[in-house]
Amino acid sequence: MGKKTPLFGIHKTYKAHMIEFAGWEMPLYYSGIIDEHKIVRRNVGLFDISHMGKIEIKGKDAQHNLQRLLVSDIQNLSISQVKYSVLCYSEGGIVDDITVYRLAEDRFLLCVNAINTEKDYQWIAHRIEGEAEVIDRSVAYAQIALQGPRSMEVLQNLTSACLKLLKNYWFVEGTVDGVPAIISRTGYTGEDGFELYFSPDFAIQIWERLMKEGKNTGIQPVGLGARDTLRLEMGFPLYGHELNETTTPLEARLKRFVDFRNPIFIGRESFIRQMTEGIQRRLVGFKMLGEGIPRAHYEIFKNSRKIGEVTSGTMSPILREGIGLGYVRIEEAWEGNEISIMIRKKMFSAEIVRVPIYKKSLNPIYQIGKGGYHGIALQDNCAH
């Protein structure tokens, strides 16, 4: 039996199909993956992501340590700002991809992948230096994500924070249903949305209040299955699929998060060498040109020659096409290149495409009038 989040009982109440994921008992789906996927694209979905790891680094030398540990430059990261970044080994492979929250001048919170929480904690703790402390704060927070074009409509009436002023990749400390919470605006679906961090003691209260408040928006709970198909439509990498200790950020199309103005991060020399010598493969997105649903580990071919392997694949619930991500030889990693995917010993045609594969411009839901979603006026708690 895996570990249970503070919302385990809620999942049972909603008759979720549960699976073990990263050592946790988590909902794969409630009403169904396709249905939940569409709810997030069109309305709003509620995710339990309390299984994610939370690691705090604090002290006078906290920033200096993160400069060494992250490939990004965080010297100019403001208090209340969030940054996506990567922890890397000295050889360039990826320890984990994370988001870092600057809580104070000398205090940071890292949100890490559930499967890597203990590994990340140990890796950081063994490399910390000076006046800095590393604390695993995973059990101190419940974490809920509200994702979809109507997420602000649901959340604003329950919070003291002014959500319309909250920019992407920033957070605010306020209240949700009277409970002190960190409210951030990031997301892993490609839609607008918010993440809530608060005491586990209030997890059921806040979940049920959000469900009640969102009743008129068609809110539904959403499991890991739709979370995966949503991120795949956006081309977002997932640790254990697109990212691992054998891949580098340069290969995984994460070069924009590597800041060479930071002179001391672990792995810097390896990246410089890799840029000089040239990478041998690159992560790409692709669409099937006809039948066929790609899956992880399926082989990718060009003119009967193997050029790579699928890392993730699915049937897109919105596009109604087979889509996927995979690594291919660098000389074949160009948009418009027609490739073949080996599916059950048969070749199926596909084409390398630009990511994100799903684009909001294709979704008629984004016809927003004055005042909010489809012209619905939002009550807001902002000072006037």
C-alpha angles and dihedrals in degrees: 000000000000130000117282128227120224087260097056092110091052091054090053091048090054090048094240120184100242128208136174111257125175089340094310132107101237137169114258091186143335110197094006139297097257093047092048092046091055092047090059093047094047108026128353137303132198120221131191104218097161089123090073114107121249119199123181124206117189141163140076092298097041094108093047091052093050089050086060097041102043127061089222129080107244099173090104095041105126126222107270092025126121126209131190111223146152135243111216139187118239089257090058100255118134121258091183144317113242147167118239122208120199103217096171140345091280102023130078135175120209119202107205137180113279093232090057103041098109093037092050093047093051093043092052096040092054092052101042116116139181123010101347136114129206119207129180101226097172096119092045093072138053109205128205128178122207109196134178142065091286096048095105090049090058100040103040095070090056101046139072089215124097100237097185088064094049109101125210112279094020130103139202132205109229139116134288114200086345094306119122108248146163108237116196132178110218122099141177100233106068091247130103111273152136139237120216123204117188144134114305088230089076100041097107093042094053095042092052093044091052090049091050094046091048096049094107092048094057093248116183135179112254129206137209093274095066091038087062097046091046093053090045092057086054094046092238112161122237124209110248091030113045095006130051142125091289096054127073129210089248091058092042094056091250096119091118088068093054109090112195090190083079100082100189110048120128111257096025095122091049091053092049089051092047092050090050095048095036128241118272099211140019137201113250138179121229143182127213112243094213136341124358137082114226121220136188115288095019109139122247120217140188117196091343092308119116110239103166151323138267114248098184134004142167146150105273108236091206102038094034090219133110109260136176153157126238146151118257135174110283094242089059097044098101130120114258094026109141112224138168130238119208106227117176092338093310129105118238124187122243138165131223109240140183117269135264087060090193116056126194090225087071091057115086089202089083097079094116120183129196115303100024145304110013089343096302108150112236121218106228134190095210120133113252 
